[in-house]
Amino acid sequence: MQGRSGDSGPRRPVTLDDVARQAGVSQPTASRVLNGSSRKVAESYRERVLQAARELGYTPNLPAQAMARGTSRTIALVISLISDPYFSAMAAEIMKQAEAIGLHVSIAVTERQADRELDLVRELRGQQPRAIILAGTGYVDPPSEEQLVEELNRYQETGGRVVLISRSDLPFETVDFDNHHGARQLARELAGLGYRRCLVLGSGTPLLSMQQRVEGFVEGLVEAGVADAGERVHYPGFSWAGAREFVLGLGADELSGLQLVFAVTDDMALGALSGLRERGLRIPEDISVAGFDDITTLRDVVPKLTTVHVALNAVAEEAVYRATTTDDPLTRRTVPAYPVLRASTPAL
């Protein structure tokens, strides 16, 4: 049997040369049979090659062949957390857009760890997908940025494409939505409803897009005449539980003077809302709540949550287009994000 290093040793991978030798044909002929070439091969040679491949247990490297022919049908999506409502909705939209053009999506999760993101990209390079979409939020001070850029550049040199979603920390094709402007506009509209004493819940994890939302919201309040807006910014754990625990730990004097809690994600806003209710406060009669993202689960929330809407379908459509196009120039597109005022923030 070809392809063994010894009866007691491990198998080495069976190569195309092994198949060609067993079939008694040239390596190019074996390749045409097994790799789907459009060039015709005599039926007798074809049968010999296929028989040799079966006998040797030869398996083609399909990802490598697909990348070499530019026909890989897989897009690799790298996201922060699959349990996060925003990222699960983003993944669903990207899968929908990809399937519409006959592509598949594989998902890798970083758990918001920069080193894990780097390791995943290295693994994906070996799998050679058609494109890599990074939808996890970038860090304020990324610890592995140079290495990540190097890995992604190597991947692009082999013919793959890299697309970023909502992060401006890396020099690749980017589909963005305006975190700063969306939060700023929300603050201005809430100030127009009479809100002045607003608690801002940012992210205890130093994520760039979350910091942009904090800065945008504070800026909008300052523009509306709330000079001390930046004094009530806090950075709890970046989760539903983190926001809830922070609210439960607030001093009674600080809580009693508040008119509104703004959280940088809807998930955190819902955690804050839960904590406020546990403390005996009614929403919005005693205090108002607002978030950011407009996740689909808000449909079941009472009262309806004021938030900033992000058109994930438009973001996903643009990302998949850029992942599959042959255009070369590095470009950035910003999808609008805009406030949606609902029952959780009535006029004061």
C-alpha positions in Angstrom: 0.0 0.0 0.0 1.4 3.4 -1.0 1.5 6.2 1.5 2.6 4.2 4.6 5.8 5.0 6.5 5.8 1.5 8.0 3.3 -1.0 9.5 3.7 0.4 13.0 4.2 4.1 12.0 1.7 6.7 11.2 0.4 7.3 7.7 1.8 10.2 5.8 -0.7 12.1 3.6 -1.2 10.5 0.3 -0.2 12.9 -2.5 -1.2 13.4 -6.1 2.2 11.9 -7.1 1.3 8.7 -5.3 -1.9 8.4 -7.2 -0.2 9.1 -10.5 2.4 6.4 -9.9 -0.1 3.8 -8.8 -2.3 4.6 -11.9 0.7 4.6 -14.2 -0.1 8.1 -15.6 1.5 11.5 -15.4 0.9 13.9 -12.4 -0.9 16.4 -14.7 -3.2 13.7 -16.0 -4.1 12.6 -12.4 -4.7 16.3 -11.5 -7.1 16.8 -14.4 -9.1 13.8 -13.3 -9.2 14.6 -9.6 -9.3 18.4 -9.6 -12.1 18.9 -12.1 -10.2 20.3 -15.0 -12.1 21.2 -18.1 -9.5 19.4 -20.3 -10.6 16.0 -21.5 -8.9 12.8 -20.2 -9.2 9.4 -21.9 -11.8 7.3 -20.1 -9.3 4.4 -19.6 -6.9 6.8 -17.8 -9.7 8.4 -15.9 -10.8 5.0 -14.5 -7.3 4.1 -13.6 -6.8 7.3 -11.7 -10.0 7.0 -9.8 -9.3 3.4 -8.9 -5.8 4.3 -7.6 -7.3 7.2 -5.6 -9.8 4.8 -3.9 -7.1 2.2 -3.2 -4.8 4.8 -1.6 -7.5 6.7 0.2 -6.5 9.9 -1.5 -8.5 13.0 -0.4 -8.0 16.3 -2.3 -7.3 19.5 -0.3 -10.6 21.1 -1.3 -10.1 24.5 0.4 -6.7 24.9 -1.2 -8.0 24.0 -4.6 -11.0 26.3 -4.3 -8.8 29.2 -3.3 -6.4 28.5 -6.2 -9.3 28.6 -8.6 -10.9 31.5 -6.8 -14.1 29.5 -6.2 -14.2 29.0 -2.5 -17.8 29.0 -1.3 -17.1 29.9 2.3 -16.9 33.3 4.1 -15.4 33.2 7.6 -17.1 35.5 10.1 -15.2 36.4 13.2 -17.5 37.9 16.0 -17.0 38.8 19.6 -19.9 36.8 21.3 -22.5 34.6 19.8 -24.7 35.0 22.9 -24.8 38.8 22.5 -28.1 39.8 20.8 -26.4 42.3 18.5 -23.8 39.8 17.3 -26.2 37.0 16.9 -28.4 39.3 14.8 -25.4 40.4 12.8 -24.4 36.8 12.1 -27.9 35.9 11.0 -28.0 38.8 8.5 -24.6 38.0 7.0 -25.6 34.3 6.6 -28.8 35.4 4.9 -27.0 37.7 2.5 -24.3 35.1 1.8 -26.8 32.3 1.1 -28.6 34.5 -1.3 -25.6 34.3 -3.6 -24.8 30.7 -3.0 -22.1 31.1 -0.3 -21.7 29.5 3.2 -20.7 31.2 6.4 -18.5 29.7 9.1 -18.5 31.5 12.5 -15.6 31.9 14.9 -16.0 33.6 18.3 -13.3 35.7 20.0 -15.0 36.0 23.4 -13.7 39.6 23.3 -10.1 38.5 23.6 -7.6 40.2 21.3 -5.1 37.3 21.5 -7.8 34.8 20.6 -8.8 37.0 17.6 -5.2 36.8 16.4 -5.1 33.0 16.9 -8.4 32.5 15.0 -7.2 34.6 12.0 -4.1 32.4 11.9 -6.2 29.3 11.8 -8.5 30.7 9.2 -5.6 31.5 6.9 -4.9 27.7 6.7 -8.5 27.0 5.9 -8.4 29.5 3.0 -12.0 30.9 3.0 -13.0 33.2 0.2 -13.1 36.1 2.6 -12.7 36.9 6.3 -15.2 39.4 7.9 -14.2 40.7 11.3 -17.3 41.9 13.0 -15.9 42.1 16.6 -15.4 45.6 18.0 -11.8 46.8 18.1 -10.0 47.9 21.2 -9.0 51.4 22.3 -5.4 50.2 22.7 -5.2 46.9 20.8 -2.4 44.7 22.2 -1.8 42.6 19.0 -2.7 45.1 16.2 0.6 44.8 14.2 0.6 41.0 14.3 -3.1 41.0 13.3 -2.5 43.3 10.4 0.5 41.2 9.3 -1.6 38.0 9.3 -4.5 39.6 7.4 -2.1 41.0 4.8 -0.6 37.5 4.3 -4.1 36.2 3.8 -4.9 38.8 1.2 -1.7 38.1 -0.7 -3.1 34.6 -1.3 -6.2 36.0 -3.0 -8.5 36.3 0.0 -10.4 39.5 1.0 -10.7 41.1 4.4 -13.7 43.2 5.5 -14.2 45.0 8.8 -17.6 45.9 10.4 -17.8 48.8 12.7 -14.1 49.1 13.5 -11.6 51.7 12.3 -8.4 50.3 14.0 -7.2 48.3 11.0 -6.3 49.3 7.4 -8.8 47.1 5.4 -12.1 47.4 3.6 -14.6 48.7 6.2 -18.4 48.9 6.6 -19.1 51.2 9.5 -22.0 52.8 11.2 -21.6 56.1 13.0 -21.5 55.3 16.7 -20.5 58.8 17.7 -23.0 60.6 15.6 -25.9 58.2 16.5 -25.3 58.6 20.2 -24.8 62.4 19.8 -28.1 62.8 18.0 -29.9 60.7 20.6 -28.5 62.9 23.4 -29.6 66.0 21.6 -33.2 64.7 21.1 -33.4 63.6 24.7 -32.2 66.9 25.9 -34.9 68.5 23.8 -37.5 66.4 25.8 -36.1 68.0 29.0 -33.5 65.4 30.2 -30.5 66.9 31.9 -29.4 64.6 34.7 -28.3 61.5 32.7 -26.3 58.6 33.9 -24.1 57.1 31.1 -23.1 53.4 31.3 -20.1 52.8 29.1 -18.0 49.6 28.7 -15.6 48.3 31.3 -13.9 46.5 28.4 -11.9 49.1 26.4 -13.7 48.8 23.1 -13.3 51.6 20.5 -16.9 51.7 19.3 -18.3 51.8 22.8 -16.0 54.7 23.7 -17.3 56.5 20.6 -20.8 56.1 21.8 -20.0 57.5 25.3 -18.2 60.4 23.8 -21.0 61.1 21.3 -23.7 61.0 23.9 -21.8 63.3 26.3 -21.0 65.7 23.4 -24.7 65.9 22.5 -25.7 66.8 26.0 -23.0 69.4 26.3 -24.1 71.0 23.0 -27.6 71.1 24.5 -26.4 73.0 27.5 -25.7 70.2 30.0 -22.3 71.4 31.1 -21.6 68.6 33.6 -22.7 65.7 31.4 -19.3 64.0 31.6 -19.4 63.8 35.4 -21.9 60.9 35.4 -20.1 58.5 33.1 -19.3 55.0 34.6 -17.8 51.8 33.1 -19.4 48.7 34.6 -19.0 45.1 33.3 -19.9 45.0 29.6 -23.0 42.9 29.8 -26.6 42.7 30.9 -25.4 41.5 34.3 -22.7 44.1 34.6 -25.2 47.0 34.1 -27.7 45.4 36.5 -25.2 45.0 39.2 -23.9 48.5 38.8 -27.4 50.0 39.2 -28.1 47.8 42.2 -24.9 49.2 43.8 -25.7 52.9 43.2 -26.0 55.1 46.3 -29.6 56.2 47.0 -28.6 59.9 46.8 -27.0 59.5 43.3 -30.0 57.5 42.1 -32.6 59.8 43.4 -31.3 62.8 41.4 -31.3 61.0 38.0 -33.8 61.5 35.2 -32.4 58.9 32.7 -29.9 56.0 32.3 -28.3 55.7 28.9 -26.3 52.5 28.2 -24.0 52.0 25.2 -25.9 48.8 24.1 -29.5 47.7 24.4 -28.4 44.6 26.3 -26.8 46.7 29.0 -29.9 49.0 28.9 -32.1 46.1 29.7 -29.8 45.0 32.5 -30.0 48.5 33.9 -33.8 48.5 33.6 -33.9 45.2 35.5 -31.8 46.7 38.3 -33.9 49.8 38.5 -37.1 47.8 38.9 -35.5 45.7 41.6 -34.9 48.9 43.5 -38.5 49.7 43.3 -38.4 52.3 40.5 -41.0 52.5 37.7 -40.0 52.9 34.1 -40.5 55.6 32.8 -42.6 57.2 35.6 -39.7 57.4 38.1 -36.7 57.2 35.7 -36.2 56.7 31.9 -33.9 54.3 30.1 -32.3 54.4 26.6 -29.9 52.1 24.7 -28.1 51.6 21.4 -28.4 49.0 18.6 -32.2 48.4 18.3 -31.9 44.7 18.7 -34.9 42.5 17.7 -35.6 41.4 21.2 -36.8 44.9 22.1 -40.1 44.0 20.5 -41.0 42.2 23.7 -39.8 44.9 26.1 -42.3 47.0 28.1 -42.1 49.9 27.9 -40.7 50.1 24.4 -37.1 51.1 24.7 -35.7 54.3 23.2 -32.5 53.4 21.3 -30.3 54.1 18.3 -31.2 52.1 15.2 -28.5 50.3 13.3 -29.6 48.9 9.9 -27.9 45.5 10.2 -29.4 44.3 7.0 -27.7 47.1 5.1 -24.4 46.5 7.0 -24.5 42.8 6.2 -25.4 43.3 2.5 -22.5 45.8 2.1 -20.1 43.5 3.9 -20.9 40.4 1.9 -20.7 42.5 -1.3 -17.2 43.7 -0.4 -16.2 40.2 0.6 -17.0 38.9 -2.9 -16.2 41.8 -5.2 -13.0 42.1 -7.3 -12.7 45.8 -6.8 -9.2 46.8 -5.5 -9.4 50.3 -3.9 -9.5 50.5 -0.1 -12.8 52.1 0.8 -15.0 52.8 3.7 -18.8 53.1 3.8 -20.7 54.4 6.8 -24.3 53.2 7.2 -26.4 55.8 9.1 -27.4 55.1 12.7 -30.3 57.2 14.0 -32.3 57.7 17.2 -35.7 56.0 17.7 -37.7 57.6 20.6 -40.1 55.2 22.3 -42.1 55.0 25.5 -39.2 54.5 27.8 -38.2 58.2 27.4 -41.4 60.4 27.4 -41.1 64.2 27.5 -40.6 65.6 31.0 
